[in-house]
Amino acid sequence: MVDREASFGGSRGAADLGPALRALRDHLTELQLPQIAHGRRAIILLEGPEGSGKKFTLKQLASAFDPCHFVAHSTGYDRREASEGHWLARFWRQLPSAGHTSVFYRSWYRRVLEDRVLARTPAESVPRVFDEINEFEAQQRDYGTLLVKLFFDVSADVQELRLEQRRRSPWRGRVAQNDFIRADDPDYQRALEELRSNTDTRWSPWRTIDGDDEEQAALAALETIAEAWSRAMPSEPPRLVGASRLA
């Protein structure tokens, strides 16, 4: 098992990160097997502002997990949402089936972060939205679903540098200016503080990842996921029907 304390403390040199990430990916590959065999469900949230390193971590997860047993969902603003019923309806449709994992690249929390800052979520509805999120996540816990929530912090200078590099590339697309929010925007920071105080629950706590260094962030994120998997997934294979009689 990779030394968790060393990864967060930054004692590893940059040259060591490649092997450490490969070892963690291999470890997660093995940890996924009991999840599949026992039919356990899991959800991973990758939250944080644009340019905070979420995509690099998602690529590492995609390299680790069996693609037949996980799906990645990218959550953006959906103008059609109002005509489809309750705002959480689209997420209910994306929940994992037995033995599978749903990875959300941003999630239902967009409603109280980006959409709130951009005035797409009415201020008077925010307390109700927090209640609905907590109830939704408690329901997943009650039905045995593992939920890992990762928030990627990033400094505004690093964020701007990464987004500028993206803008220069004709192949990577452009960040929509009406959706871009600086990590140090006061309104965003206030919304984030309120989010943490209302949704950091004992059944689905937040884990904060420093996203200024993408490889270190991926290492910390994968270690957090591996630790959660190790605690939640059975350590023994499921018993075969009739095995006790044959013994």
QUIVENLIN-V420220 format. One record per pair of residues at least 12 apart in sequence whose ideal C-beta (glycine too) atoms are under 10 Angstrom apart, sorted by the first residue. I is the first residue (numbers start at 1). GAP is how many residues later the second one is. If there is no record, write none. Layout:
# QUIVENLIN-V420220
i->{I	I}
gap->{GAP	GAP}
This chain:
# QUIVENLIN-V420220
i->{1	1	1	1	1	1	1	2	2	2	2	2	2	2	2	2	2	3	3	4	4	4	4	4	4	6	6	7	7	7	7	7	7	7	7	8	8	8	8	8	8	8	10	10	10	12	12	12	14	14	14	16	16	17	17	17	17	17	17	18	20	20	20	20	20	20	21	21	21	21	21	21	21	21	21	22	22	22	23	23	24	24	24	24	24	24	24	24	24	25	25	25	25	25	25	25	25	25	26	26	27	27	27	27	27	27	27	28	28	28	28	28	28	28	28	28	28	29	29	29	29	30	30	30	31	31	31	31	31	31	31	31	31	31	32	32	32	32	32	32	32	32	32	32	33	33	33	33	34	34	34	34	34	34	34	34	34	35	35	35	35	35	35	35	35	35	35	35	35	35	35	36	36	36	36	36	36	36	36	36	37	37	37	37	37	37	38	38	38	38	38	38	38	38	39	39	39	39	39	39	40	40	40	40	40	40	40	40	40	40	40	40	41	41	41	41	41	41	41	41	41	41	41	41	41	41	42	42	42	42	42	42	42	42	42	42	42	42	42	42	42	42	42	42	42	42	43	43	43	43	43	43	43	43	43	43	43	43	43	43	43	43	43	43	43	44	44	44	44	44	44	44	44	44	44	44	44	44	44	44	44	44	44	44	44	44	44	44	45	45	45	45	45	45	45	45	45	45	45	45	45	45	45	45	45	45	46	46	46	46	46	46	46	46	46	46	46	46	46	46	46	46	46	47	47	47	47	47	47	47	47	47	47	47	47	47	47	47	47	47	48	48	48	48	48	48	48	48	48	48	48	48	48	48	48	49	49	49	49	49	49	49	49	49	49	49	49	49	49	49	49	49	49	49	50	50	50	50	50	50	50	50	50	50	50	50	50	50	51	51	51	51	51	51	51	51	51	51	51	51	51	51	51	51	51	51	52	52	52	52	52	52	52	52	52	52	52	52	52	52	52	53	53	53	53	53	53	53	53	53	53	53	53	53	53	53	53	53	54	54	54	54	54	54	54	54	54	54	54	54	55	55	55	55	55	56	56	56	56	56	56	56	56	57	57	57	57	57	57	57	57	57	57	57	57	57	57	57	58	58	58	58	58	58	58	59	59	59	60	60	60	60	60	60	60	60	61	61	61	61	61	61	62	64	64	64	65	65	65	65	66	66	66	68	68	69	69	69	69	69	70	70	70	70	70	70	71	71	71	71	71	71	71	71	72	72	72	72	72	73	73	73	73	73	73	73	73	73	73	74	74	74	74	74	75	75	75	75	75	75	75	75	75	75	75	75	76	76	76	76	76	76	77	77	77	77	77	77	77	77	77	78	78	78	79	81	81	81	86	87	87	87	87	87	87	87	88	88	88	88	88	88	88	90	91	91	91	91	91	92	92	94	95	95	95	95	95	96	96	96	98	101	101	101	101	101	102	103	103	104	107	107	108	108	108	108	108	108	109	109	109	109	109	109	109	109	109	111	111	111	111	111	111	112	112	112	112	112	112	112	112	112	112	112	112	113	113	113	113	113	113	113	114	114	114	114	114	115	115	115	116	116	116	116	116	116	116	117	117	117	117	117	117	117	117	117	118	118	118	118	118	118	119	121	126	126	126	126	127	127	129	129	130	130	130	130	130	131	133	133	133	133	133	134	134	134	134	134	136	137	137	137	137	137	138	138	138	140	140	141	141	141	141	142	144	145	145	146	146	146	146	146	146	146	147	147	147	147	147	147	148	148	148	148	148	148	148	148	148	148	148	149	149	149	149	149	149	149	149	149	150	150	150	150	150	150	150	150	150	150	150	151	151	151	151	151	151	151	151	151	152	152	152	152	152	152	152	152	152	152	153	153	153	153	153	153	153	153	154	154	154	154	154	154	154	154	154	155	155	155	155	155	156	156	156	156	157	157	157	158	158	158	158	158	159	159	159	159	159	159	159	160	160	160	160	162	162	162	162	163	163	163	183	196	207	207	207	207	207	207	207	208	208	209	209}
gap->{22	23	26	222	225	226	229	17	18	19	21	22	25	217	220	221	224	17	220	215	216	219	220	222	223	14	213	13	17	209	212	213	215	216	217	201	202	208	211	212	215	216	200	203	206	203	204	207	199	201	202	199	203	196	197	198	199	201	202	197	195	196	198	199	202	203	35	39	42	43	194	195	197	198	201	38	41	42	196	199	36	40	194	195	197	198	199	201	202	35	36	37	38	39	40	193	197	201	37	38	37	195	196	198	199	202	203	32	33	35	36	37	194	195	197	198	201	34	35	36	37	34	196	199	33	34	194	195	196	197	198	199	201	202	32	33	34	37	38	67	68	69	197	201	33	36	200	204	195	196	198	199	200	201	202	203	204	30	31	34	35	61	63	64	65	66	111	194	197	198	199	29	30	32	33	62	63	64	65	197	62	196	197	199	200	201	60	61	106	195	196	198	199	200	58	59	60	61	105	199	56	58	59	60	61	104	105	106	189	192	193	194	54	55	56	57	58	59	60	61	99	102	103	104	105	106	23	27	28	54	57	58	59	60	61	98	102	103	104	105	106	183	186	187	190	191	30	48	51	52	53	57	58	59	60	61	64	94	97	102	103	104	105	106	161	13	14	17	21	26	28	52	57	58	59	60	61	63	102	103	104	105	106	177	180	181	184	185	30	57	58	59	60	61	62	63	64	92	102	103	104	105	106	159	161	162	12	15	26	28	29	57	58	59	60	61	102	103	104	105	106	163	175	28	57	58	59	60	61	62	63	66	102	103	104	105	145	148	159	162	58	61	65	102	103	104	105	106	111	135	144	160	161	163	169	57	64	65	102	103	104	105	107	110	114	131	132	133	134	135	136	139	143	162	56	64	104	109	112	113	116	125	126	129	130	131	132	133	101	103	105	107	108	109	110	111	112	113	114	115	124	129	131	132	160	163	99	100	101	102	103	106	107	110	131	157	158	159	160	162	165	99	100	101	105	106	109	156	157	158	159	160	161	162	163	164	165	168	51	52	96	97	98	100	155	157	160	163	164	167	19	50	97	107	159	96	155	157	158	159	161	162	165	46	48	93	95	152	154	157	158	160	161	162	163	164	165	168	14	16	45	46	47	160	163	13	155	159	154	155	157	158	159	161	162	165	40	42	157	160	161	164	41	158	161	162	35	36	38	160	33	34	35	31	32	27	28	30	31	32	26	29	30	31	32	33	23	25	26	29	30	31	32	33	29	30	31	32	33	17	18	20	21	29	30	31	32	33	34	29	30	31	32	33	15	16	19	29	30	31	32	33	34	35	36	39	29	30	34	38	100	103	33	34	37	38	41	43	99	101	102	12	32	37	41	30	34	39	46	21	24	28	34	38	42	45	20	23	41	44	45	47	48	18	13	16	17	42	45	44	47	13	41	44	45	48	50	44	49	50	46	44	45	47	124	128	43	45	122	45	26	42	21	24	25	28	29	91	20	24	40	42	82	83	86	90	97	14	15	18	19	21	22	13	14	15	17	18	21	79	80	82	83	86	87	38	68	75	78	79	81	82	65	66	67	74	77	14	64	76	13	71	72	74	75	78	79	64	68	69	70	71	72	73	74	75	60	61	62	63	69	70	68	70	65	68	69	72	67	71	69	70	64	65	67	68	69	67	62	65	66	68	71	64	65	67	69	70	68	12	62	64	66	67	63	65	66	63	64	60	61	62	63	61	88	59	87	58	79	82	83	85	86	87	54	56	57	58	81	85	56	57	58	59	73	76	77	79	80	81	84	50	51	52	55	56	57	58	59	75	56	57	58	59	61	67	70	71	72	74	75	41	44	45	49	55	56	57	58	60	31	56	57	58	59	60	62	65	68	69	30	39	55	56	57	58	59	64	29	30	55	56	57	58	59	60	63	28	29	55	56	57	26	27	28	29	26	27	55	25	53	54	55	56	21	22	23	24	25	52	53	20	22	23	24	13	49	50	52	12	17	19	28	12	13	14	16	17	18	20	21	12	16	12	15}
